[in-house]
């Protein structure tokens, strides 16, 4: 139970989706826990048919595939009841300000309903986490070295402190790899499905898809056959050489091939 007094319901919720582009992606699962002022709570989880294919990369994260939601209701079907259920409620969750709320607002908009935050209190555990544990070098130095960083933002002091922080991380976390190749992999934040360094193109199963702009989610083969002008625009615009090489090869009928072991078996 929540160790606090409520004057109206507080709804914690989390969304799983087809991706992270709010204007294009759709909800595939919605879980809600409503805490009521009388101390009781209600829990419900619902899978939804997003009316679009779920990209392989997204399915690998949340484990929900097209077949799992083929017979599920669409958001439009539950929109009215959900809108009513959330009426007069405050909202809470993890990073809901940055993702879940904007996506929910967009889904309601597509269903012809306005979902307003006006008058609602929003509690975001991610924002709380970031304020309690700031991701600055000064904070890391205090956490891992137990000391205050003097002369912060002096290049020499910051460099020396970074060495101490790194050594402190290794000491505090024995599970971290000691091999530089493995540490490099651990630090790599790139999408594992990215094809180019700037993640403009990525794998979706065995197909290459566009990961930006108006053609987000379209396959490279489809664009080469039906909208080659988009690929020619990439060649003229300010894109990295590896991105232009992919576009140029596609116009010539040559497409990247994914190694079989990288693909998820059916």
SEROBA-948488 format. One line per 2 residues: for each residue x, y, z of N, C-alpha, C. Coordinates in steps of 0.1 Angstrom, whole numbers, padded with zeros to 4 digits. Each point is the difference from the previous one (the first is absolute). Layout:
X,Y,Z,X,Y,Z,X,Y,Z  ...
***
This chain:
0008,-0012,0000,-0008,0012,0000,0009,0013,0000  -0006,0010,-0005,0008,0013,0000,0000,0006,0014
0011,0005,0004,0001,0006,0013,-0002,0015,-0001  -0012,0003,-0005,-0003,0014,-0001,-0015,0002,-0002
-0005,0011,0004,-0014,0003,-0001,-0004,0005,-0014  -0011,-0006,-0005,-0004,0005,-0013,-0014,0007,0001
-0001,0011,-0008,-0013,0006,0000,-0008,-0003,-0013  0006,-0008,-0009,-0006,-0005,-0012,0008,-0011,-0005
-0005,-0008,-0009,0007,-0012,-0005,0014,0004,-0006  0010,-0009,0002,0013,0002,-0006,0002,-0013,-0008
0002,0002,-0013,0002,-0011,-0010,0014,-0001,-0004  0006,-0011,0003,0013,-0004,-0005,-0002,-0008,-0013
0007,0003,-0011,-0002,-0007,-0012,0013,-0001,-0008  0000,-0010,-0009,0012,-0003,-0008,-0005,-0005,-0014
0007,0004,-0010,-0004,-0003,-0014,0012,-0008,-0006  -0004,-0010,-0008,0009,-0007,-0009,-0005,0004,-0014
0009,0002,-0009,-0005,0005,-0013,0008,-0006,-0012  -0004,0005,-0012,0007,-0005,-0012,0013,0007,-0002
0003,0011,0008,0012,0008,-0002,0000,0012,0009  0009,0009,-0003,0001,0012,0009,-0003,0013,-0007
-0006,0000,-0012,-0004,0012,-0007,-0015,0002,0003  -0002,0010,0008,-0014,0002,0005,-0010,0002,-0011
0004,0008,-0010,-0010,0003,-0011,-0003,-0012,-0009  0008,-0010,0000,-0001,-0012,-0009,-0003,-0013,0007
0005,-0002,0012,-0001,-0013,0006,-0013,-0001,0008  -0003,-0013,0004,-0012,-0003,0006,0002,-0008,0013
-0010,0000,0008,0000,-0008,0013,-0003,-0015,-0003  0008,-0009,0005,-0003,-0014,-0001,-0004,-0006,0014
0004,0007,0010,-0005,-0005,0014,0000,0012,0009  -0010,0000,0008,-0002,0011,0010,-0004,-0006,0014
0008,0003,0010,-0002,-0005,0013,-0003,0012,0009  -0010,-0002,0009,-0005,0011,0008,-0002,-0005,0014
0005,0008,0010,-0003,-0003,0014,-0006,0013,0006  -0012,-0001,0004,-0007,0012,0006,-0001,-0001,0015
0007,0010,0007,-0001,0001,0014,-0011,0009,0004  -0009,-0004,0008,-0012,0008,0004,0002,0006,0014
-0007,0011,0002,0002,0007,0013,-0004,-0009,0012  -0008,-0010,-0002,-0004,-0008,0012,0010,-0011,0003
0011,0000,-0008,0011,-0010,0003,0000,-0012,-0009  -0011,-0002,-0007,-0001,-0011,-0009,0007,0003,-0014
0002,-0011,-0008,0006,0003,-0013,-0006,-0010,-0010  0001,0004,-0012,-0005,-0008,-0011,0011,-0002,-0011
0002,-0012,-0005,0010,-0003,-0010,-0006,-0006,-0012  0005,0005,-0011,-0004,-0006,-0013,0011,0001,-0010
0001,-0010,-0009,0009,0000,-0011,-0007,-0004,-0013  0003,0007,-0010,-0008,-0002,-0013,0010,0000,-0012
-0001,-0010,-0008,0007,0000,-0012,-0008,0006,-0011  0006,0007,-0010,-0008,0007,-0010,0006,-0003,-0014
-0009,-0001,-0010,0005,-0002,-0013,0004,0014,-0006  0012,0002,-0003,0005,0013,-0004,-0004,0004,-0015
-0006,-0009,-0007,-0004,0002,-0014,0012,0003,-0009  0012,-0005,0004,0012,0001,-0008,0009,-0012,0005
0009,-0003,-0009,0010,-0011,0004,0009,0005,0011  0002,-0009,0010,0009,0004,0011,0015,-0003,-0005
0008,0010,0000,0014,-0003,-0005,0007,-0010,0009  0008,-0008,-0007,0008,-0011,0007,0007,0006,0012
0007,0011,-0001,0008,0006,0011,-0009,0003,0012  -0012,0005,-0002,-0009,0003,0011,-0005,-0013,0007
-0003,-0010,-0008,-0005,-0013,0005,0011,-0007,0009  0013,0002,-0004,0011,-0006,0007,0001,0006,0014
-0005,0013,0002,0001,0007,0012,-0012,-0005,0010  -0012,0001,-0006,-0012,-0003,0009,-0006,-0014,-0002
0005,-0007,-0010,-0005,-0014,-0001,-0013,-0001,-0006  -0006,0010,-0006,-0013,0000,-0006,0001,0000,-0015
-0005,-0010,-0007,0001,-0001,-0014,-0014,0001,-0007  0000,0002,-0013,-0013,0003,-0007,-0010,-0011,0004
0003,-0012,0000,-0009,-0011,0003,-0007,0001,0014  0008,0006,0009,-0005,0002,0014,-0012,0010,0001
0000,0009,-0009,-0010,0011,0000,-0010,0000,-0011  0001,-0011,-0008,-0008,0000,-0013,-0015,0001,0004
-0004,-0006,0011,-0015,0000,0003,-0003,0009,0012  0010,0009,0003,-0003,0009,0011,-0007,0012,-0005
-0007,0008,0009,-0007,0012,-0005,0009,0011,-0004  -0004,0009,-0008,0008,0011,-0004,-0001,0011,0011
0009,0010,0000,-0002,0010,0010,-0013,0008,-0001  -0004,0002,-0013,-0012,0007,-0002,-0012,-0007,0007
0000,-0013,0001,-0011,-0007,0006,-0001,0003,0015  0012,0001,0007,0000,0002,0014,0001,0014,0004
0002,0009,-0010,0004,0014,0003,-0011,0007,0009  -0012,-0001,-0003,-0011,0007,0008,0000,-0005,0014
0001,-0013,0003,0000,-0005,0013,0012,0003,0008  0012,0000,-0007,0012,0004,0007,0000,0014,0003
-0004,0009,-0009,-0001,0014,0003,-0009,0003,0012  -0011,-0007,0001,-0009,0001,0012,0007,-0005,0012
0008,-0011,-0001,0006,-0006,0012,0011,0009,0005  0007,0008,-0008,0010,0009,0004,-0005,0014,0004
-0012,0002,-0002,-0006,0013,0003,0002,0003,0015  0005,0012,0003,0001,0004,0014,0011,-0006,0007
0010,-0006,-0007,0011,-0008,0006,0013,0008,-0002  0009,-0001,0010,0013,0004,-0002,0008,-0012,-0006
0011,0003,-0006,0008,-0010,-0008,0014,-0002,0006  0004,-0013,-0001,0014,-0003,0005,0006,-0011,-0008
0013,-0001,-0001,0007,-0010,-0007,0014,0003,-0001  0007,-0008,-0009,0015,0002,-0002,0002,0005,-0014
0005,0013,0000,0003,0007,-0013,-0013,0002,-0008  -0011,0002,0007,-0013,0002,-0007,0000,0014,-0006
0007,0010,0006,0000,0013,-0006,0007,0000,-0014  0011,-0008,-0001,0007,0000,-0012,-0006,-0009,-0011
-0008,-0010,0004,-0005,-0010,-0010,-0014,-0004,0001  -0004,-0006,0012,-0013,-0007,0001,-0011,0010,-0001
0001,0012,0006,-0011,0010,-0001,-0002,0005,-0014  0011,0004,-0006,-0001,0005,-0014,-0006,-0010,-0010
0004,-0013,0002,-0006,-0010,-0009,-0015,-0003,0003  -0003,0001,0013,-0014,-0002,0004,-0009,0011,-0005
0005,0013,0001,-0007,0011,-0006,-0002,-0001,-0015  0010,-0005,-0007,-0001,-0002,-0014,-0010,-0011,-0004
0000,-0011,0008,-0009,-0010,-0003,-0015,0005,0002  -0002,0007,0011,-0013,0006,0002,-0004,0009,-0011
0010,0008,-0005,-0003,0010,-0011,-0005,-0008,-0012  0007,-0011,-0003,-0004,-0008,-0012,-0014,-0006,0002
-0004,-0002,0012,-0013,-0005,0003,-0011,0011,0001  0004,0012,-0002,-0009,0011,0000,-0003,0006,0014
0009,-0003,0010,-0002,0005,0013,0012,0008,0005  -0003,0010,0007,0011,0009,0006,0003,-0005,0014
0013,-0003,0002,0004,-0004,0014,0009,0011,0005  -0005,0008,0009,0007,0011,0005,0007,-0002,0014
0012,0006,0002,0007,-0001,0013,-0004,0011,0009  -0008,0009,-0005,-0004,0012,0008,-0008,-0005,0013
0005,0005,0011,-0006,-0003,0013,0005,-0014,0006  0008,-0007,-0008,0005,-0013,0005,0014,0002,0006
0003,-0007,0011,0014,-0001,0005,0007,-0012,-0007  0012,0002,-0004,0008,-0010,-0007,0012,-0003,0008
0001,-0013,0004,0012,-0005,0008,0008,-0009,-0008  0012,0004,-0003,0009,-0008,-0009,0012,-0005,0008
0001,-0013,0003,0010,-0006,0008,0014,0002,-0007  0000,0001,-0013,0013,0002,-0007,0005,0014,0003
-0009,0010,0000,0005,0014,0004,0004,0000,0014  -0006,-0007,0009,0004,-0001,0014,0014,-0006,0001
0002,-0011,-0008,0013,-0007,0000,0011,0009,-0005  -0003,0008,-0010,0011,0009,-0006,0003,0011,0010
-0010,0005,0007,0003,0011,0010,0007,-0006,0012  -0004,-0012,0005,0007,-0005,0011,0014,-0005,-0003
0002,-0005,-0012,0013,-0005,-0004,0004,0006,-0013  0004,0013,0001,0004,0007,-0013,0012,-0007,-0007
0000,0000,-0013,0010,-0007,-0008,0011,0010,-0004  0006,0007,0010,0011,0009,-0003,0013,-0007,0005
0011,0005,-0004,0013,-0005,0004,0001,0002,0015  -0004,0012,0005,0001,0003,0014,-0008,-0010,0008
-0012,-0004,-0004,-0008,-0009,0007,0006,-0014,-0001  0006,-0004,-0011,0006,-0013,-0002,0013,-0001,0009
0007,0011,0001,0012,0001,0008,-0003,-0002,0015  -0011,0006,0004,-0005,-0001,0014,-0005,-0015,0003
-0007,-0006,-0010,-0005,-0013,0002,0011,-0011,0000  0009,0000,-0010,0009,-0010,-0001,0014,0002,0007
0002,0012,0003,0013,0003,0006,-0001,0006,0015  -0013,0004,0003,-0002,0005,0014,0006,0013,0002
0003,0008,-0010,0006,0013,0002,-0007,0010,-0008  0003,0013,0003,-0006,0011,-0007,0010,0004,-0011
-0005,0003,-0012,0009,0004,-0011,0004,0014,0001  0012,0003,0001,0005,0014,0000,0003,0004,-0014
-0001,0013,-0003,0003,0005,-0013,-0008,-0007,-0011  -0013,-0003,0002,-0008,-0006,-0010,0000,0009,-0012
0000,-0006,-0012,0000,0006,-0013,0014,0005,-0004  0010,-0002,0008,0014,0001,-0004,0003,-0013,-0007
0006,0001,-0012,0002,-0012,-0009,0008,-0010,0008  0011,0004,0006,0009,-0009,0007,-0007,-0007,0012
-0007,0009,0008,-0006,-0006,0012,-0011,-0010,-0005  -0008,0004,-0010,-0010,-0009,-0005,0005,-0013,-0005
0012,0000,-0007,0006,-0012,-0006,0005,-0009,0012  0006,0006,0009,0005,-0008,0012,-0011,-0006,0008
-0011,0008,0001,-0012,-0005,0008,-0006,-0012,-0008  0000,0001,-0013,-0007,-0010,-0008,0008,-0013,0001
0013,0000,0001,0008,-0012,0002,-0004,-0006,0014  -0001,0008,0010,-0003,-0005,0013,-0014,-0006,0000
-0010,0007,-0007,-0013,-0005,-0001,0000,-0014,-0006  0007,-0001,-0011,0001,-0013,-0008,0005,-0011,0009
0011,0003,0008,0006,-0010,0009,-0010,-0003,0011  -0007,0010,0005,-0011,-0002,0010,-0011,-0009,-0005
-0004,0002,-0013,-0010,-0008,-0005,0004,-0015,-0001  0012,-0002,-0004,0005,-0014,-0001,0000,-0006,0014
0004,0008,0010,0001,-0006,0013,-0014,-0003,0006  -0009,0009,-0002,-0013,-0001,0006,-0009,-0010,-0008
0003,-0003,-0013,-0008,-0009,-0008,0009,-0011,-0006  0002,-0010,0008,0009,-0011,-0006,-0006,-0007,-0012
-0013,0002,-0002,-0006,-0006,-0012,0004,0006,-0013  0005,0013,0001,0005,0006,-0012,0011,-0007,-0007
0001,-0001,-0013,0011,-0007,-0006,0013,0007,0001  0011,-0008,0001,0013,0006,0001,0007,0000,-0013
-0006,-0005,-0010,0006,0000,-0014,-0005,0012,-0007  0009,0007,-0007,-0004,0012,-0007,-0010,-0002,-0011
0001,-0011,-0007,-0010,-0003,-0011,-0014,-0002,0006  0000,-0007,0012,-0013,-0002,0006,-0006,0014,0006
0009,0008,0006,-0004,0013,0005,-0005,0009,-0011  0007,-0001,-0012,-0005,0007,-0011,-0014,-0004,-0004
-0003,-0013,0000,-0014,-0004,-0003,-0009,0005,0010  0004,-0001,0013,-0009,0005,0011,-0003,0014,-0001
0009,0008,-0005,-0002,0015,-0001,-0007,0004,-0013  -0002,-0010,-0009,-0006,0004,-0013,-0015,0001,0001
-0004,0013,-0002,-0015,0003,0001,-0007,-0001,-0013  0007,-0003,-0011,-0007,0000,-0013,-0010,-0011,0000
-0010,0002,-0009,-0010,-0010,-0002,0007,-0012,-0007  -0002,-0012,0006,0007,-0012,-0006,-0005,-0003,-0014
-0012,0005,-0004,-0005,-0002,-0013,0004,0011,-0010  0008,0010,0005,0004,0011,-0009,0010,-0005,-0010
-0001,0005,-0013,0009,-0004,-0010,0011,0010,-0002  -0004,0013,0001,0010,0011,-0002,0003,0006,0014
0010,0008,0001,0005,0005,0012,-0010,0010,0006  -0008,0007,-0008,-0010,0010,0005,-0014,-0006,0001
-0001,-0013,-0002,-0013,-0007,0002,-0011,0005,-0009  0004,0004,-0013,-0011,0005,-0009,-0007,-0012,-0007
0008,-0011,-0001,-0006,-0013,-0005,0002,-0011,0011  -0010,-0009,0001,0002,-0011,0010,-0007,-0012,-0005
0003,-0011,0006,-0006,-0013,-0003,-0013,-0001,0006  -0010,-0006,-0007,-0012,-0005,0005,-0002,-0014,-0005
0004,-0010,0008,0001,-0013,-0005,0012,-0001,-0010  -0004,-0005,-0012,0011,0000,-0011,-0001,0011,-0009
-0009,0010,0002,-0002,0011,-0009,0007,0013,0006  0004,0009,-0008,0005,0013,0004,-0011,0010,0000
-0002,0007,0010,-0011,0010,0001,0006,0014,0003  -0007,0010,-0004,0004,0014,0003,-0004,0003,0014
0009,0007,0007,-0001,0003,0014,-0002,0014,0004  -0005,0008,-0010,-0002,0015,0002,-0009,0005,-0010
-0005,0012,0003,-0008,0008,-0010,-0013,-0006,-0004  -0005,0005,-0012,-0014,-0003,-0004,-0001,-0015,-0004
0011,-0006,-0004,0000,-0014,-0004,0004,-0010,0011  0000,0005,0012,0003,-0009,0011,-0008,-0013,0000
0008,-0011,0001,-0007,-0013,0000,-0001,-0006,-0014  0002,0008,-0011,-0001,-0006,-0013,0013,-0008,-0003
-0002,-0011,-0008,0012,-0008,-0003,0008,0007,-0011  0013,-0003,0000,0009,0006,-0010,-0004,-0005,-0014
-0004,-0013,-0001,-0004,-0005,-0013,-0013,0007,-0006  -0009,0003,0009,-0012,0006,-0004,0003,0014,-0005
0009,0008,0007,0003,0013,-0005,0008,0000,-0013  0009,-0010,-0001,0007,0000,-0013,-0009,-0003,-0012
-0011,-0007,0003,-0009,-0004,-0011,-0011,0011,-0002  -0004,0006,0011,-0012,0009,-0001,0003,0015,0003
0011,0003,0007,0003,0014,0003,0015,0002,-0001  0006,-0002,-0012,0014,0002,-0001,0004,0014,0003
-0009,0010,-0002,0003,0014,0002,0005,0002,0015  -0006,-0007,0009,0005,0001,0014,0014,-0004,0002
0004,-0011,-0007,0014,-0004,0001,0010,0010,-0008  -0005,0006,-0010,0008,0010,-0007,0002,0012,0008
-0011,0003,0008,0001,0012,0009,0011,-0003,0010  0001,-0012,0005,0010,-0003,0010,0014,0002,-0006
0002,-0003,-0012,0013,0002,-0007,0003,0014,-0001  -0010,0009,-0002,0003,0014,-0001,0001,0007,0013
-0006,-0005,0010,-0001,0007,0013,0013,-0003,0009  0000,0006,0012,0011,-0001,0009,-0001,-0012,0009
0003,-0012,-0006,0000,-0012,0007,0014,-0006,0000  0003,-0009,0009,0013,-0006,0001,0002,-0009,-0012
0013,-0003,-0002,0003,-0008,-0012,-0006,-0014,0000  0000,-0006,0012,-0005,-0013,0001,-0015,-0001,-0003
-0008,0011,0004,-0014,0001,-0004,-0002,0002,-0015  0008,0008,-0006,-0001,0002,-0014,0004,-0012,-0008
0009,-0008,0005,0004,-0012,-0007,-0011,-0010,0000  -0008,-0001,0011,-0011,-0009,0001,-0011,0004,-0010
-0002,0014,-0001,-0010,0005,-0009,0004,-0002,-0015  0013,0002,-0003,0005,-0001,-0013,0000,-0015,-0005
0003,-0009,0009,0000,-0014,-0003,-0015,-0005,-0003  -0009,0005,0008,-0014,-0003,-0001,-0005,0004,-0014
0004,0012,-0004,-0004,0005,-0013,0005,-0009,-0012  0011,-0006,0003,0007,-0009,-0009,-0005,-0014,0001
-0010,-0003,0009,-0005,-0013,0002,0008,-0009,0009  0009,0006,0008,0008,-0008,0010,-0004,0004,0014
-0004,-0010,0008,-0004,0002,0013,0008,-0007,0010  0001,0005,0012,0008,-0007,0011,-0007,-0014,0003
0009,-0010,0003,-0005,-0013,0003,0004,-0003,0015  -0010,-0004,0007,0002,-0003,0014,0005,-0015,0002
0010,-0002,0008,0004,-0013,0003,-0011,-0008,0006  -0002,-0013,-0003,-0011,-0008,0005,0000,0000,0015
0012,-0001,0006,0000,-0002,0015,-0005,0012,0007  -0001,0012,-0007,-0004,0012,0007,-0016,0001,0000
-0006,-0008,-0008,-0014,0001,-0002,-0007,-0009,0010  -0011,0004,0005,-0008,-0008,0009,-0007,-0012,-0008
0001,-0012,0005,-0006,-0011,-0008,-0015,0001,0002  -0007,-0005,-0010,-0015,0000,0000,-0005,-0011,0010
***
